[in-house]
Structures are given as C-alpha cells and as structure tokens.
Amino acid sequence: MKVVSIITPVHEISAPYLTDAYASLLKQELPAGWQWQWLVQEDGDSGTIEDFLPDDERISYGMGRHGGPGVARTLALGRAEGELVKVLDADDQLTEGALARDIHTLDEHQDVGWTTARVLDLMPDGSTVGWEHSDPPGGPFERGTVYQHWRQHHRLPVHPATLCARRQLLLALGGWMALPTSEDTGLLFALSIMSRGYFIAEPGLLYRKWPGQITGQDTHTDARQRAERERIIQARAEALLAMFPTEPVL
C-alpha cells in the first residue's frame, strides 16, 4: 500500500478540535492502493492531548519540547512513512475528496513536487466563506512564481495550510523553517523555487476562524516581529534562487 502522511501539530488550546479533524479524515476516499497515516505531534510534552485521539492504528502520536508549530511539524516528519506528506492543522478540516485530488494530481504530473488547493474559511456559526484573497485558476505553477508573486504583491497567491508535497523533496529542504510562525510560508517559497507546483481549484480545506488560532494572535500580526520573520524567509528564498535560477516571470 502507498501512504500519504498527514502531519498535525497541536497544543492544548486547539486539542478539542482534533475530533473534527479526525472526522474529516474518515470521510476521505483514497484511490485504490492508498491509505493514510495521521501524525499528531504535540507542541510540548504534557501527554494530555493523546486523550483527545481515538484508538486507531493509523494514528501516530508524538511529543517534544515546546518550539512552535514548525518544530512540531518537522519532528513529526521523522515518523512519516508516506511518499506524500499532507499538512492539516488541528483546528482545520479537510473537505471530502481532498486527499484523492492531491494524490491524483501528483501521480499524473510527475514533474510537480507539491500541491495547494482552494480554502474556505469556517466561521464560528458553521458557515463558510471564500478566502479573503482571490484564488488563481487551477493548474500548474512554474518554479519561482509563488515567491515572485509575494515579492510583487506582498501576499501569497495560495494558502500554505493546504500543502501536500513529495516527502523526499520536503526532506531535502530540511522540513519547516525554525520560526515561531510563518514557517509554512518559508517552506512554500522553498518548494516553489525547487519544483513546479499545482493549484487545485476545488476547495480542499475548511480553515477555522476562532480567537485561539495562531494567525490571529498579536505575536503573529505585530509589524516588527513580522518583518523579522520575512527577512530570513526572503533571504533563504534568494539564496535558493541564486543556486537554482528559475526562468524570469513575465
């Protein structure tokens, strides 16, 4: 059986949402010959989060010293058995068919190293709304275009919370950046410079909006801290571009 490994970092405040994340995994129908593995990594070592997880042999629970979601994700990557790695935050949910679409796209396009998909924001009242930014058309992204879009417009053209990537490529880039937040943005830039990507136009994720989410905290939105994160993210991207030049984006 081929495996897609789903990586979920979690801390105590978001642990109650693991039930919904798991339910979304149970709704996934994978292509013949595929199965999923769920790697739940506590950002800390309390051990209490395991109580929120069902008894399912497909679930692998891990702990580590608190270091933020990037560290938790990378620690979980060490247990990944799949040739594909999918991200799923503890408070989010996959839409039906999301994993199958990732698998089909990466199987059909062997020159593509990663995928992202359309996002729907899941509001506190249970309703969904489109992402605040306009989505690109479905199809391939040439190398470097995601980073160049960010340079030109100072925003991402796709949502990194929907990422699915080939494990070997992810390992070659060292996993997620060692940042308190925006570690997924840094990884997405590196992936986009090293490999072609593909945007799946069908919604692939319900992105929960709630007061406890990391991206809503002052430490994430603070201008000084954001500038510090972006400085190293951009420096890494520019170093990769210098070593592995891409075609100019017209």
N, C-alpha and C positions, 0 to 999 in steps of 0.2 A: 504494500500500500504506500502511495505517496502521501506526504504530510504537509499541511500548512500550519505553521506555528503561530498562534495568536498571543501577543505579548500585552499584558495589562499591568501597569504599575498602580499601586493603590496605597492610600494612607487611611487612617481610622475614620476621618470625617466622610470619606466617599465610599467606605466599605458597604453600607446598606444598599448602594446601587448595584452591587455585584449581582444581585438576584436578577435584575432586569437585563444586565449584560449577558448573563448565562442563558436566560430565556431567549435572547436574540440569537445566540449560538445554536440552540436546539432547533431553531426554525430554518437553519441553513441546510439546503440540499446540495451536496457536492457531486461533482462528476464521478462517474464510475472509477474506482481505483484510488479514490482520495479519501482522507479523513483529516480531522482537525485535532490539534493539541493546544490546550489553553495553559499558558504560563502566567500565573498570577504572582507578582512579586511585590511584597510589602516593602514600602519605603521606611524601614525601621525593623525592629526585632522584637516587637511585643508578642507576636504569635497569635494575637486575638482575632486577627482578620480571617484566619482559617475557619473560624466558626461560622462565617457567612457563606462558605462554599459547600456545595452538595458533595455527596460521595460519588465521584465519577472518575474512573481510572484515566480519563483523558485530561484531567486537571493536574498540573504540577505547581505546587505552592512553594515559594521561596521567601527568605528574609535576608536582610542585610542592614548595615548601619545606615542611618538616615543620610541621604545625599541628594535628594530631589528625584524627580521622575526620570531624568536622563540616566542617572546612575542605576536606578532600579531597572529600567529597560535593558541596559547593557548587561547587568548581572543575569537577567532572565535569558538574554540571548545565548549565554553559555550553555543553557539547557535545551535550546531549540534543536529539534530533530528534523524539522521540515526543510525542504528545499526552497520554500517560500515562507516569508515572515510577514505577518499582518499586525498592525497596531490597533488596539481597542482600549481606550481609556475606561477606567472603572465606572464612570458616570454616563457613558455613552452606550448606544445600541447599534448593532448592525441592522441594516434593512434586509428583508428577505431577498436571497439571491446574490448578496454582495460578494461572498467568498467565491461562488461559482463564476461570477463575472471576472474577478481578479485572476482566478486560475485559468479560465478560458483565454483571456487576453494575453497572459504571459506564456501560455502554451502555444498560441497561434503566432505570436510575434517574438521569436527567439532573440531578436536584436534589442528588445526592450527589457530594461532591468528593473523597472518599478512602475506602479500604477497609483493613481489617486482617483477619487470619484466625487460626484456632487454631494453636497451636505445639505441637510435640512435641520434647522435649529428646533430643538424640542423645548417648548415653553413650559413654565410651571403649571399651566392649566391643561397640559396634554396636547395642545395644538402644535402644529408645525408651520414654520415659515422658511422661505428660502434664505440662503446665506446673504449677508449684507453686501457682498461684492458680486458682480456679475460673473457667471461661470463661462469658461471658454467652450468652444464646440468640442464634442467628443472626437478623440483621435490622438495621434502621436505628438509628443513634444520632442523637438530636436535637442541635442545636447546644448546645455547652457542657457536655454531660453527662459527657464523659470528664474534663474538668478538675474538674467538681464532684465526681465520684466520687473523684478523687485528694485533693481537699480534705477530704472526709468520712472516707475510709478510709486515706489516705496510701499508696496503691498504685494502680497503673494497672489498669483493667479489661481492657485489651487489650495486646498486645505490639507495640511500635513497629517491631521488626525485620521485621514482615510488611507494612509500609505500602506501599500503592500510591495515588498521588494524581494529579490532573489537573495537568499541567505549568504551565498558566497560573496556577493557584491557588498552586502551590509557588513560582513566580517572584514573585508579588505579595507573598508573605510573606518574601522575601529568602533562601529556602533554609533551611539548617540554622543553628542558633544557634552563635555563636563561643565554644563551650565545649570543654574538653578531653574530657569525656564527658557523657552525658545530653543531648546536642544533639538526639537524636531525640525525647526526651520533650518538650523545649521546642517542637519543631516540631509534634508531635502535638497538644499543647494549643492552639496557634495555629490549626491546621487545624480542630480540633473546635469552636472558637469561631466561626470564619468560615463553616463549612459543615457540613451534615449529613454523617454518615459511615455506614458499613455494615460489620457484622461478619459474616464468612463462617465458618460453623460447621465446615466441613470443614478438616482440617489443611492448612496452606499452607506450612509451614516446618519443617525439621529444624534445631534450634538446638543447635549443637555445644557440649558441655561439655568443656573441656580447660584445663589450667593456664595457657596463654598468653592466654586471652581477656581482653579489656579489663575486662569487668564483674567479673572475679574478682580484679583487682589491688587492692592496698592503697590506691592513689591514688583508686580509684573508690569503695571502701567506707568510707574514712576519714570519720568523722562531721563534722568541721569542713569539709572540702572539699565534702562532700555538701550541707551547709547553705548554703554559699556559692553552689553551683550552683542549688539550689532557690530561693534568694532572688531571683535575677534571672529564673529561669523563671516564678516566680509573679508577679513584678512585670510582666513582659511580658503574661502572660495577663490580669491585672487591667486593664492599660491597654487591651487589645483589648476586654475586656468593657465597659469604660466608654464606648468609642467605638461599639461594636456590641453593644448589650444583647441578651441572649437571654431566652427565657421562663423563669420560675422552674422549677427541677427539683423535682417533688413527691416 
